[in-house]
Amino acid sequence: MNSQPLYDLTPLASLLGLGALLALGPLAWVYWRNRRSAPLQRLQALRLFTLFLTFDLILFGAFTRLTDSGLGCPDWPGCYGNTSPLGAHHAITAAQDAMPSGPVTRAKAWIEMIHRYLATGVGALIMVLAAASWLRWRASVRADIASHLGELSPWWVTLTLFWVCLQGAFGAWTVTWKLFPAIVTLHLGGALVLLALLGVLVVRGSTATVPLAMSLTMRRWVALVFALLALQILLGGWVSTNYAVLACSDFPQCQNRWWPEMNFQQGFELWRHLGVTGTGEPISFAALTAIHYVHRLVAYLVLTLLAVLAWQLNRLAAWRAHSRVLAALVGLQLATGLSNVVLDWPLWAALLHTGGSAALVLTLTWIAASAAPVTKAAVPATRRARAAVTSDNSESGRLA
């Protein structure tokens, strides 16, 4: 295991080919399902399906981390220089025999490689999206209808393609840097940025999307809540990658105290290897407690602000569907967060907690991408509805 080079590009071509092959299935399915649709509708269906697969990829990435499979294959991009664990059977068996509960086992190797296969497939789909978007944009420019398409610039999907490549690099560093906490946390954060980029593509690329009026104050409020949610997700990633979930196993107190012993300097020393400080000393339990408790305290603030935002949106008729989704996700995050603490971090609860975070990112992206600034010509939906009701009542009175 130690003699295996960290980077072995021998299986790279076959891995890329496998990713392209995996992408052919979704491409064929989307084309067949939308074969009678217009090209723009087919492109939108591909965006939506890519978004769905990216959400699934995030969940499988969480499953990979939670099952300690991140080093199931200790090199990159293959597994002991092979495209699949089948070719690395002898090396994996030797590592498993030496450490039966270690980072390399047959099951963990397959989990790690399946995650890489799915990531490569998503990357291939985004490449197709980028190529199709640019071809459509060029055709619309030639026909002088670019201003009437109502689509995002193809540079947006180009940014998405760049970001997925950057995510691939962070995936490689996650393995070769041996689960370096800062790299793993940034890899999780980058995955959610990718999800948000695709979410904007789906919302803005849909011909059915009608921008909804939102005041400048409310738009700023959404931006503030979104920023705090991003911070909380990074804190959650820091908790997970440092294995600090069980540092507090009771609620609402921690270790039967409202303010337990904590070492913030060690806990939030960002540039260090897993389980040790920057000087190589083992990290203290007080540091793990600080990591956990800060995440819990910020969770109180973020969940409260999300609930307030859901309440404010529910007061506006046009935003009630968004508010209900947001309120349901706040409840899910609260329930799964408590389950992780009280039930000793069950796998299903941890996966749901990650999925809820991703869904919150998508929901706030949906809200932000759907919002249009209020202008003098724009009339809020509630005011229009109230005027319509008044008009109907007046008309009924005259008829009577």
C-alpha positions in Angstrom: 0.0 0.0 0.0 2.8 2.5 0.9 4.7 1.7 -2.3 1.7 2.7 -4.5 2.3 6.1 -6.2 -0.3 8.6 -5.2 -0.9 9.7 -8.8 -1.0 6.9 -11.5 -2.5 8.2 -14.7 -2.3 4.8 -16.5 -6.1 4.1 -16.1 -7.0 7.7 -16.9 -8.1 7.2 -20.5 -10.2 4.1 -19.7 -11.7 6.0 -16.7 -12.7 8.9 -19.0 -14.1 6.5 -21.5 -16.1 4.8 -18.8 -17.5 8.2 -17.7 -18.4 9.0 -21.3 -20.1 5.6 -21.6 -22.1 6.3 -18.4 -23.2 9.6 -19.7 -24.6 8.0 -22.9 -27.4 6.4 -20.9 -28.8 9.7 -19.5 -28.3 11.4 -22.9 -30.2 8.6 -24.7 -33.0 8.6 -22.2 -33.4 12.4 -22.3 -33.4 12.4 -26.1 -35.9 9.6 -26.3 -38.2 11.1 -23.8 -38.1 14.5 -25.5 -37.7 13.4 -29.1 -40.8 15.3 -30.2 -39.9 18.4 -28.3 -38.1 21.5 -29.4 -34.3 21.7 -29.1 -34.6 24.2 -26.2 -36.8 21.8 -24.3 -34.4 18.9 -24.8 -31.6 21.0 -23.6 -33.6 22.0 -20.5 -34.4 18.4 -19.8 -30.7 17.5 -19.9 -30.0 20.4 -17.5 -32.6 19.1 -15.1 -31.4 15.5 -15.3 -27.8 16.6 -14.8 -28.9 18.5 -11.7 -30.7 15.4 -10.4 -27.6 13.3 -10.9 -25.4 15.9 -9.2 -27.7 15.8 -6.2 -27.4 12.0 -6.1 -23.6 12.3 -6.5 -23.4 14.6 -3.4 -25.4 12.0 -1.4 -23.1 9.2 -2.6 -20.1 11.4 -1.7 -21.5 11.7 1.8 -22.0 7.9 1.9 -18.4 7.5 0.9 -17.2 9.7 3.7 -19.5 8.3 6.3 -18.5 4.8 5.6 -14.8 5.7 5.8 -14.3 4.8 2.2 -12.5 7.9 1.1 -9.2 6.0 1.0 -10.7 2.8 -0.3 -8.3 3.2 -3.2 -5.2 5.1 -2.0 -4.2 6.4 -5.4 -5.8 8.5 -8.1 -7.6 8.4 -10.6 -7.7 4.5 -10.6 -7.4 1.9 -7.9 -3.8 0.6 -7.5 -3.2 1.7 -11.1 -6.3 -0.1 -12.4 -9.6 1.1 -13.8 -11.6 -0.9 -11.2 -11.0 -2.8 -8.0 -11.3 -6.0 -10.0 -7.8 -5.5 -11.4 -6.5 -4.5 -8.0 -7.9 -7.6 -6.2 -4.5 -8.9 -4.9 -3.4 -5.5 -3.7 -6.7 -4.8 -1.9 -6.7 -8.3 -0.4 -3.2 -7.8 1.0 -4.1 -4.4 2.5 -7.3 -5.8 4.0 -5.5 -8.9 5.5 -2.9 -6.5 7.0 -5.6 -4.2 8.5 -9.1 -5.8 8.4 -10.7 -2.7 9.7 -8.4 -0.3 7.9 -9.1 2.2 5.2 -8.7 -0.3 2.3 -11.2 -3.1 2.0 -12.9 -4.6 -1.0 -16.2 -2.9 -0.1 -14.6 0.5 0.5 -12.7 0.2 -2.7 -15.9 -0.3 -4.7 -17.7 2.5 -2.9 -14.8 4.9 -3.6 -14.5 3.9 -7.3 -18.3 4.0 -7.9 -18.2 7.6 -6.6 -15.4 8.4 -9.1 -17.3 6.8 -11.9 -20.4 8.8 -11.1 -18.4 12.0 -10.8 -16.8 11.3 -14.2 -20.2 10.7 -15.8 -21.6 14.0 -14.4 -18.5 15.8 -15.7 -19.2 14.3 -19.2 -22.8 15.5 -19.1 -21.7 19.0 -18.2 -19.3 19.0 -21.1 -22.2 18.1 -23.4 -24.3 20.8 -21.9 -21.5 23.4 -22.5 -21.0 22.3 -26.1 -24.8 22.3 -26.8 -25.2 25.7 -25.1 -22.5 27.3 -27.2 -23.8 25.7 -30.5 -27.3 27.0 -29.7 -25.9 30.4 -28.8 -23.9 30.7 -32.1 -26.9 29.6 -34.1 -29.1 32.2 -32.4 -26.5 35.0 -33.0 -26.4 34.1 -36.7 -30.2 34.3 -36.8 -30.2 37.5 -34.8 -32.5 36.1 -32.1 -30.1 35.9 -29.2 -31.8 38.7 -27.3 -35.1 36.8 -27.5 -34.0 33.5 -26.2 -34.4 34.4 -22.5 -31.5 32.1 -21.7 -28.3 32.6 -19.6 -25.1 33.3 -21.4 -23.2 30.2 -22.4 -20.4 31.5 -20.3 -22.5 30.4 -17.2 -22.4 26.8 -18.2 -18.7 27.3 -19.1 -18.1 28.4 -15.5 -20.0 25.3 -14.4 -17.7 23.1 -16.5 -14.6 24.8 -15.1 -16.0 24.3 -11.6 -16.7 20.5 -12.1 -13.0 20.2 -13.3 -11.9 22.0 -10.1 -14.0 19.6 -8.1 -12.2 16.7 -9.8 -8.9 18.2 -8.6 -10.2 18.5 -5.1 -11.4 14.9 -5.3 -7.9 13.9 -6.2 -6.3 15.9 -3.4 -8.8 14.4 -0.9 -7.2 11.0 -1.6 -3.6 12.0 -2.1 -3.6 14.3 0.9 -5.0 11.5 3.0 -8.3 13.1 4.0 -6.8 16.5 4.9 -9.7 18.2 6.7 -9.5 21.5 4.9 -9.4 19.8 1.5 -12.4 17.5 2.4 -14.4 20.4 3.7 -13.7 22.5 0.6 -14.6 19.5 -1.6 -18.0 19.4 0.1 -18.5 23.1 -0.3 -17.5 23.0 -3.9 -20.0 20.2 -4.6 -22.8 22.5 -3.3 -21.5 25.4 -5.4 -21.7 23.1 -8.4 -25.3 22.2 -7.4 -26.2 25.9 -7.2 -24.6 26.7 -10.6 -26.7 23.9 -12.2 -29.8 25.1 -10.2 -29.4 28.6 -11.8 -29.1 27.0 -15.2 -32.3 25.0 -14.7 -34.3 28.0 -13.3 -33.1 30.6 -15.8 -33.2 28.2 -18.7 -36.8 27.2 -18.3 -39.3 28.9 -20.6 -41.9 28.3 -17.9 -40.1 30.3 -15.3 -41.8 33.7 -14.7 -39.7 36.1 -12.6 -41.5 37.0 -9.4 -41.4 40.4 -7.9 -39.3 40.8 -4.8 -38.3 44.0 -3.0 -34.7 45.0 -2.6 -34.9 44.5 1.2 -36.2 40.9 0.8 -33.5 40.2 -1.8 -30.8 41.3 0.6 -32.4 39.2 3.3 -32.3 36.1 1.1 -28.6 36.9 0.3 -27.8 37.2 4.0 -29.5 33.9 4.9 -27.8 32.2 2.0 -24.4 33.4 3.1 -25.0 32.2 6.7 -26.2 28.8 5.3 -23.0 28.4 3.4 -21.0 29.1 6.5 -23.0 26.6 8.5 -22.6 23.9 5.8 -18.8 24.5 5.9 -18.9 24.2 9.7 -20.9 20.9 9.2 -18.3 19.6 6.8 -15.6 20.6 9.4 -17.5 18.6 12.0 -17.8 15.5 9.8 -14.3 15.5 8.4 -12.8 15.8 12.0 -15.2 13.1 13.3 -16.5 15.5 15.9 -20.2 14.5 15.7 -20.1 12.5 18.9 -18.1 15.1 20.9 -21.5 16.2 22.3 -23.9 13.2 22.8 -26.6 15.0 24.7 -29.0 17.9 23.8 -29.6 20.7 24.4 -26.6 20.6 26.7 -23.2 19.3 25.7 -21.5 16.9 28.2 -24.1 17.9 30.7 -23.0 21.5 30.6 -24.2 24.6 28.8 -20.6 25.7 28.1 -18.3 22.6 28.0 -14.5 22.8 28.0 -13.4 23.8 24.5 -10.2 24.5 22.7 -11.0 26.8 19.8 -7.4 27.3 18.8 -6.8 23.7 18.1 -10.3 23.0 16.8 -10.2 25.8 14.1 -6.6 25.5 13.1 -7.4 25.0 9.4 -4.1 23.9 7.9 -3.3 20.6 9.6 -3.6 16.9 9.0 -6.5 14.7 10.3 -6.4 14.1 14.0 -3.3 16.2 14.8 -2.4 19.8 15.3 -0.1 21.8 13.0 2.8 20.7 15.2 1.9 17.0 14.9 0.5 16.6 18.4 -2.8 14.6 18.8 -5.8 16.9 18.7 -7.5 17.2 22.1 -11.1 16.2 22.9 -11.7 19.8 23.9 -10.9 20.8 20.3 -13.4 18.3 18.9 -16.0 19.7 21.4 -15.3 23.2 20.1 -15.8 22.1 16.5 -19.1 20.4 17.4 -20.5 23.1 19.7 -19.8 26.0 17.3 -21.7 24.2 14.6 -24.6 23.7 17.0 -24.7 27.3 18.1 -24.6 28.6 14.5 -27.3 26.1 13.6 -29.7 27.8 16.1 -29.1 31.1 14.3 -29.4 29.8 10.8 -32.5 27.6 11.4 -34.2 30.5 13.1 -33.4 32.9 10.2 -34.5 30.3 7.6 -37.8 29.9 9.5 -38.3 33.7 9.6 -37.5 33.8 5.8 -40.1 31.1 5.2 -42.7 33.0 7.3 -42.0 36.3 5.4 -42.3 34.5 2.0 -45.5 32.9 3.1 -47.0 36.3 3.5 -46.6 36.9 -0.3 -48.9 34.8 -2.5 -46.4 34.4 -5.3 -43.8 32.9 -3.0 -45.9 30.5 -0.9 -44.8 27.3 -2.7 -41.2 28.3 -2.0 -41.9 29.1 1.6 -43.5 25.7 2.3 -40.6 23.9 0.8 -38.2 26.0 2.9 -40.2 25.4 6.1 -40.3 21.6 5.5 -36.5 21.5 4.9 -35.9 23.5 8.1 -37.9 20.8 10.0 -35.9 18.0 8.3 -32.6 19.6 9.2 -33.6 20.1 12.8 -34.9 16.5 13.1 -31.8 14.9 11.4 -29.4 17.1 13.3 -30.9 16.0 16.6 -30.9 12.4 15.5 -27.2 12.5 14.8 -26.6 13.5 18.4 -29.2 11.6 20.3 -29.0 8.3 18.3 -25.2 8.2 18.0 -24.8 9.3 14.4 -26.9 6.7 12.5 -26.0 6.5 8.8 -29.5 7.2 7.5 -29.8 10.4 9.6 -26.3 11.7 8.5 -27.2 11.1 4.9 -30.6 12.9 5.3 -28.8 15.7 7.0 -26.4 16.1 4.0 -29.3 15.8 1.6 -31.3 18.4 3.5 -28.3 20.8 3.3 -28.1 20.3 -0.5 -31.9 20.8 -0.8 -31.7 24.0 1.2 -29.0 25.3 -1.2 -31.2 24.4 -4.2 -34.3 26.0 -2.6 -32.5 29.3 -1.9 -30.9 29.2 -5.4 -34.4 28.7 -6.8 -35.7 31.7 -4.8 -32.7 33.9 -5.8 -32.8 32.9 -9.4 -36.6 33.5 -9.6 -36.6 36.9 -8.0 -37.0 40.0 -10.0 -36.6 43.5 -8.6 -39.7 45.4 -8.0 -40.2 48.3 -10.5 -42.8 51.0 -10.8 -44.6 48.9 -13.4 -44.5 45.7 -11.3 -47.5 45.1 -9.0 -47.1 42.5 -6.3 -49.2 39.4 -6.7 -51.1 40.0 -3.5 -52.1 43.5 -4.5 -53.3 42.2 -7.9 -55.3 39.4 -6.3 -56.8 41.9 -3.8 -57.8 44.2 -6.7 -59.3 41.4 -8.6 -61.4 40.3 -5.7 -62.6 43.9 -5.1 -63.5 44.2 -8.7 -65.4 41.0 -8.7 -67.3 42.0 -5.6 -68.3 45.3 -7.1 -69.4 43.7 -10.3 -71.5 41.2 -8.3 -73.1 44.0 -6.4 -74.1 45.8 -9.6 -75.6 42.7 -11.1 -77.6 42.1 -7.9 
